[in-house]
Amino acid sequence: EALQKIDKVNKVENSVGFVYHIYFSTREDMRAKVFDFARDNGLKILQLYQKNTPLEKLFIELTTESEK
């Protein structure tokens, strides 16, 4: 998938229609990189926002994953 080529992307989910959730390996605001990628590839962005995972949830996910 093309969106996987954006720097620091961990996972891309297509939730419905043209709605994508892009997960990054950094807490850095990556919206500018997503915008630049869309522009460079002739794509249009109708909405773009950043949603952070609470640190507690992130810790649980990371520690649970390492136990598997």
The first five atom37 places (N, CA, C, CB, O) and aatype in JSON, in Angstrom:
{
  "aatype": [6, 0, 10, 5, 11, 9, 3, 11, 19, 2, 11, 19, 6, 2, 15, 19, 7, 13, 19, 18, 8, 9, 18, 13, 15, 16, 1, 6, 3, 12, 1, 0, 11, 19, 13, 3, 13, 0, 1, 3, 2, 7, 10, 11, 9, 10, 5, 10, 18, 5, 11, 2, 16, 14, 10, 6, 11, 10, 13, 9, 6, 10, 16, 16, 6, 15, 6, 11],
  "atom_mask": [
    [1, 1, 1, 1, 1],
    [1, 1, 1, 1, 1],
    [1, 1, 1, 1, 1],
    [1, 1, 1, 1, 1],
    [1, 1, 1, 1, 1],
    [1, 1, 1, 1, 1],
    [1, 1, 1, 1, 1],
    [1, 1, 1, 1, 1],
    [1, 1, 1, 1, 1],
    [1, 1, 1, 1, 1],
    [1, 1, 1, 1, 1],
    [1, 1, 1, 1, 1],
    [1, 1, 1, 1, 1],
    [1, 1, 1, 1, 1],
    [1, 1, 1, 1, 1],
    [1, 1, 1, 1, 1],
    [1, 1, 1, 0, 1],
    [1, 1, 1, 1, 1],
    [1, 1, 1, 1, 1],
    [1, 1, 1, 1, 1],
    [1, 1, 1, 1, 1],
    [1, 1, 1, 1, 1],
    [1, 1, 1, 1, 1],
    [1, 1, 1, 1, 1],
    [1, 1, 1, 1, 1],
    [1, 1, 1, 1, 1],
    [1, 1, 1, 1, 1],
    [1, 1, 1, 1, 1],
    [1, 1, 1, 1, 1],
    [1, 1, 1, 1, 1],
    [1, 1, 1, 1, 1],
    [1, 1, 1, 1, 1],
    [1, 1, 1, 1, 1],
    [1, 1, 1, 1, 1],
    [1, 1, 1, 1, 1],
    [1, 1, 1, 1, 1],
    [1, 1, 1, 1, 1],
    [1, 1, 1, 1, 1],
    [1, 1, 1, 1, 1],
    [1, 1, 1, 1, 1],
    [1, 1, 1, 1, 1],
    [1, 1, 1, 0, 1],
    [1, 1, 1, 1, 1],
    [1, 1, 1, 1, 1],
    [1, 1, 1, 1, 1],
    [1, 1, 1, 1, 1],
    [1, 1, 1, 1, 1],
    [1, 1, 1, 1, 1],
    [1, 1, 1, 1, 1],
    [1, 1, 1, 1, 1],
    [1, 1, 1, 1, 1],
    [1, 1, 1, 1, 1],
    [1, 1, 1, 1, 1],
    [1, 1, 1, 1, 1],
    [1, 1, 1, 1, 1],
    [1, 1, 1, 1, 1],
    [1, 1, 1, 1, 1],
    [1, 1, 1, 1, 1],
    [1, 1, 1, 1, 1],
    [1, 1, 1, 1, 1],
    [1, 1, 1, 1, 1],
    [1, 1, 1, 1, 1],
    [1, 1, 1, 1, 1],
    [1, 1, 1, 1, 1],
    [1, 1, 1, 1, 1],
    [1, 1, 1, 1, 1],
    [1, 1, 1, 1, 1],
    [1, 1, 1, 1, 1]
  ],
  "atom_positions": [
    [[0.84, -1.18, 0.0], [0.0, 0.0, 0.0], [0.89, 1.24, 0.0], [-0.96, 0.0, 1.21], [1.92, 1.27, 0.67]],
    [[0.49, 2.25, -0.74], [1.3, 3.45, -0.91], [1.58, 4.18, 0.4], [0.62, 4.37, -1.87], [2.67, 4.7, 0.59]],
    [[0.6, 4.23, 1.29], [0.77, 4.97, 2.54], [1.87, 4.38, 3.43], [-0.54, 5.0, 3.31], [2.41, 5.08, 4.28]],
    [[2.2, 3.12, 3.24], [3.27, 2.48, 4.01], [4.63, 3.09, 3.69], [3.31, 0.97, 3.73], [5.59, 2.91, 4.45]],
    [[4.73, 3.82, 2.58], [6.0, 4.43, 2.18], [6.33, 5.7, 2.95], [5.98, 4.73, 0.7], [7.45, 6.2, 2.86]],
    [[5.36, 6.24, 3.69], [5.61, 7.45, 4.48], [6.58, 7.09, 5.61], [4.28, 8.04, 5.05], [6.47, 6.03, 6.23]],
    [[7.53, 7.98, 5.85], [8.55, 7.76, 6.88], [7.92, 7.47, 8.24], [9.46, 8.98, 6.98], [6.98, 8.15, 8.65]],
    [[8.42, 6.47, 8.93], [8.05, 6.08, 10.29], [6.64, 5.49, 10.42], [8.16, 7.27, 11.18], [6.09, 5.49, 11.52]],
    [[6.05, 5.0, 9.34], [4.73, 4.37, 9.41], [4.88, 2.95, 9.95], [4.03, 4.36, 8.03], [5.7, 2.18, 9.46]],
    [[4.08, 2.61, 10.96], [4.03, 1.26, 11.51], [2.93, 0.44, 10.88], [3.84, 1.3, 13.03], [3.12, -0.71, 10.51]],
    [[1.75, 1.07, 10.75], [0.58, 0.34, 10.29], [-0.4, 1.3, 9.64], [-0.09, -0.42, 11.46], [-0.51, 2.46, 10.05]],
    [[-1.12, 0.82, 8.61], [-2.17, 1.59, 7.95], [-3.43, 0.75, 7.95], [-1.76, 2.0, 6.5], [-3.41, -0.41, 7.54]],
    [[-4.54, 1.34, 8.41], [-5.83, 0.65, 8.4], [-6.82, 1.45, 7.57], [-6.36, 0.44, 9.84], [-6.91, 2.67, 7.72]],
    [[-7.55, 0.78, 6.7], [-8.63, 1.4, 5.93], [-9.92, 1.03, 6.64], [-8.64, 0.92, 4.4], [-10.44, -0.07, 6.47]],
    [[-10.45, 1.96, 7.46], [-11.61, 1.63, 8.29], [-12.9, 1.57, 7.5], [-11.75, 2.65, 9.4], [-13.71, 0.67, 7.73]],
    [[-13.12, 2.49, 6.58], [-14.33, 2.49, 5.74], [-14.11, 3.46, 4.58], [-15.6, 2.89, 6.58], [-13.58, 4.55, 4.76]],
    [[-14.52, 3.05, 3.39], [-14.4, 3.94, 2.23], [-13.0, 4.48, 2.05], [0.0, 0.0, 0.0], [-12.04, 3.73, 1.89]],
    [[-12.91, 5.8, 2.08], [-11.61, 6.45, 1.91], [-11.05, 6.97, 3.24], [-11.74, 7.6, 0.91], [-10.29, 7.94, 3.25]],
    [[-11.43, 6.34, 4.33], [-10.94, 6.73, 5.66], [-9.8, 5.8, 6.05], [-12.09, 6.69, 6.73], [-9.96, 4.58, 6.1]],
    [[-8.65, 6.4, 6.33], [-7.46, 5.63, 6.7], [-6.95, 6.08, 8.06], [-6.36, 5.77, 5.63], [-6.95, 7.27, 8.37]],
    [[-6.52, 5.13, 8.85], [-5.84, 5.4, 10.12], [-4.39, 5.01, 9.91], [-6.51, 4.62, 11.33], [-4.08, 3.87, 9.56]],
    [[-3.49, 5.96, 10.13], [-2.06, 5.72, 9.93], [-1.38, 5.78, 11.29], [-1.44, 6.77, 8.93], [-1.49, 6.78, 12.0]],
    [[-0.68, 4.72, 11.64], [0.01, 4.63, 12.93], [1.51, 4.77, 12.69], [-0.31, 3.27, 13.65], [2.08, 4.15, 11.8]],
    [[2.14, 5.61, 13.51], [3.56, 5.91, 13.35], [4.37, 5.37, 14.53], [3.78, 7.41, 13.21], [3.84, 5.13, 15.61]],
    [[5.66, 5.18, 14.29], [6.57, 4.69, 15.32], [7.15, 5.83, 16.15], [7.7, 3.89, 14.69], [8.14, 5.65, 16.86]],
    [[6.55, 7.01, 16.07], [7.02, 8.18, 16.79], [5.83, 8.97, 17.32], [7.9, 9.08, 15.89], [4.73, 8.87, 16.79]],
    [[6.05, 9.74, 18.37], [5.0, 10.61, 18.89], [5.08, 11.99, 18.24], [5.1, 10.73, 20.43], [4.28, 12.88, 18.55]],
    [[6.03, 12.17, 17.36], [6.21, 13.41, 16.6], [4.96, 13.67, 15.74], [7.49, 13.34, 15.72], [4.35, 12.72, 15.25]],
    [[4.6, 14.93, 15.55], [3.46, 15.29, 14.7], [3.85, 15.03, 13.24], [3.03, 16.78, 14.91], [4.7, 15.73, 12.69]],
    [[3.23, 14.05, 12.62], [3.6, 13.63, 11.27], [2.65, 14.16, 10.2], [3.65, 12.12, 11.19], [2.74, 13.75, 9.04]],
    [[1.73, 15.07, 10.57], [0.75, 15.56, 9.6], [1.39, 16.25, 8.4], [-0.19, 16.52, 10.28], [0.89, 16.1, 7.29]],
    [[2.46, 16.98, 8.59], [3.13, 17.64, 7.47], [3.69, 16.61, 6.49], [4.26, 18.56, 7.97], [3.61, 16.79, 5.28]],
    [[4.24, 15.52, 7.02], [4.78, 14.46, 6.15], [3.65, 13.79, 5.36], [5.54, 13.39, 6.99], [3.82, 13.48, 4.18]],
    [[2.5, 13.58, 6.01], [1.36, 12.98, 5.32], [0.86, 13.92, 4.23], [0.21, 12.65, 6.33], [0.58, 13.49, 3.12]],
    [[0.76, 15.21, 4.55], [0.34, 16.2, 3.57], [1.29, 16.22, 2.37], [0.25, 17.59, 4.2], [0.85, 16.2, 1.23]],
    [[2.59, 16.27, 2.64], [3.58, 16.29, 1.56], [3.48, 15.04, 0.7], [5.0, 16.42, 2.13], [3.58, 15.12, -0.53]],
    [[3.3, 13.89, 1.32], [3.15, 12.64, 0.59], [1.94, 12.69, -0.33], [3.04, 11.45, 1.56], [2.01, 12.31, -1.5]],
    [[0.82, 13.18, 0.2], [-0.41, 13.27, -0.59], [-0.2, 14.21, -1.78], [-1.58, 13.77, 0.27], [-0.57, 13.88, -2.91]],
    [[0.39, 15.37, -1.54], [0.64, 16.34, -2.6], [1.56, 15.74, -3.68], [1.26, 17.62, -2.03], [1.28, 15.87, -4.87]],
    [[2.63, 15.11, -3.25], [3.6, 14.55, -4.19], [3.03, 13.41, -5.03], [4.82, 14.06, -3.45], [3.53, 13.12, -6.11]],
    [[1.97, 12.76, -4.52], [1.37, 11.63, -5.22], [0.0, 11.95, -5.82], [1.25, 10.46, -4.28], [-0.74, 11.04, -6.2]],
    [[-0.33, 13.24, -5.89], [-1.58, 13.66, -6.52], [-2.83, 13.24, -5.75], [0.0, 0.0, 0.0], [-3.89, 13.07, -6.35]],
    [[-2.71, 13.08, -4.44], [-3.84, 12.68, -3.61], [-4.44, 13.91, -2.93], [-3.41, 11.64, -2.55], [-3.76, 14.92, -2.75]],
    [[-5.72, 13.82, -2.57], [-6.38, 14.92, -1.87], [-6.72, 14.48, -0.45], [-7.66, 15.36, -2.63], [-7.19, 13.37, -0.23]],
    [[-6.49, 15.37, 0.49], [-6.83, 15.12, 1.89], [-8.04, 15.97, 2.24], [-5.61, 15.42, 2.85], [-8.01, 17.19, 2.08]],
    [[-9.11, 15.33, 2.71], [-10.31, 16.06, 3.1], [-10.3, 16.38, 4.6], [-11.55, 15.26, 2.75], [-10.83, 17.41, 5.01]],
    [[-9.72, 15.52, 5.39], [-9.55, 15.75, 6.83], [-8.23, 15.13, 7.27], [-10.74, 15.17, 7.65], [-7.83, 14.08, 6.77]],
    [[-7.58, 15.79, 8.2], [-6.33, 15.26, 8.73], [-6.19, 15.74, 10.17], [-5.1, 15.71, 7.86], [-6.17, 16.95, 10.43]],
    [[-6.09, 14.8, 11.09], [-5.89, 15.19, 12.47], [-5.03, 14.16, 13.19], [-7.23, 15.36, 13.19], [-4.9, 13.02, 12.76]],
    [[-4.46, 14.61, 14.28], [-3.57, 13.77, 15.08], [-4.32, 13.27, 16.3], [-2.28, 14.55, 15.49], [-4.98, 14.05, 17.0]],
    [[-4.22, 11.99, 16.56], [-4.83, 11.39, 17.74], [-3.74, 10.61, 18.46], [-6.06, 10.46, 17.37], [-3.17, 9.67, 17.89]],
    [[-3.44, 10.98, 19.68], [-2.38, 10.33, 20.44], [-2.95, 9.21, 21.31], [-1.63, 11.35, 21.32], [-4.03, 9.35, 21.89]],
    [[-2.22, 8.13, 21.4], [-2.57, 7.04, 22.3], [-2.09, 7.41, 23.7], [-1.94, 5.69, 21.83], [-0.94, 7.81, 23.87]],
    [[-2.97, 7.29, 24.71], [-2.52, 7.57, 26.08], [-1.33, 6.68, 26.45], [-3.68, 7.36, 27.09], [-1.27, 5.52, 26.04]],
    [[-0.4, 7.22, 27.2], [0.82, 6.48, 27.55], [0.51, 5.18, 28.28], [1.73, 7.34, 28.4], [1.2, 4.18, 28.07]],
    [[-0.51, 5.18, 29.13], [-0.85, 3.96, 29.86], [-1.26, 2.85, 28.88], [-1.98, 4.23, 30.87], [-0.83, 1.71, 29.03]],
    [[-2.09, 3.18, 27.91], [-2.53, 2.19, 26.92], [-1.34, 1.7, 26.1], [-3.62, 2.78, 25.99], [-1.21, 0.51, 25.82]],
    [[-0.47, 2.64, 25.71], [0.72, 2.29, 24.95], [1.62, 1.34, 25.74], [1.49, 3.56, 24.55], [2.13, 0.37, 25.19]],
    [[1.81, 1.62, 27.03], [2.62, 0.77, 27.89], [2.03, -0.65, 27.96], [2.72, 1.37, 29.3], [2.76, -1.63, 27.84]],
    [[0.73, -0.74, 28.14], [0.06, -2.04, 28.22], [0.24, -2.81, 26.92], [-1.43, -1.87, 28.54], [0.53, -4.01, 26.93]],
    [[0.05, -2.12, 25.78], [0.22, -2.78, 24.48], [1.64, -3.29, 24.3], [-0.14, -1.83, 23.35], [1.85, -4.41, 23.83]],
    [[2.62, -2.48, 24.67], [4.02, -2.86, 24.49], [4.42, -4.01, 25.4], [4.93, -1.67, 24.74], [5.12, -4.94, 24.97]],
    [[3.99, -3.97, 26.65], [4.39, -5.02, 27.58], [3.63, -6.32, 27.31], [4.15, -4.58, 29.02], [4.19, -7.4, 27.5]],
    [[2.39, -6.22, 26.89], [1.62, -7.42, 26.54], [2.2, -8.07, 25.3], [0.13, -7.07, 26.32], [2.3, -9.3, 25.22]],
    [[2.58, -7.25, 24.33], [3.15, -7.76, 23.08], [4.46, -8.49, 23.33], [3.37, -6.61, 22.08], [4.73, -9.51, 22.69]],
    [[5.27, -7.98, 24.26], [6.57, -8.61, 24.51], [6.43, -9.95, 25.25], [7.45, -7.67, 25.32], [7.36, -10.75, 25.23]],
    [[5.29, -10.19, 25.89], [5.07, -11.44, 26.6], [4.68, -12.58, 25.67], [4.0, -11.26, 27.66], [4.77, -13.75, 26.04]],
    [[4.25, -12.25, 24.46], [3.79, -13.28, 23.51], [4.93, -14.05, 22.91], [2.98, -12.66, 22.4], [4.71, -14.95, 22.1]]
  ]
}
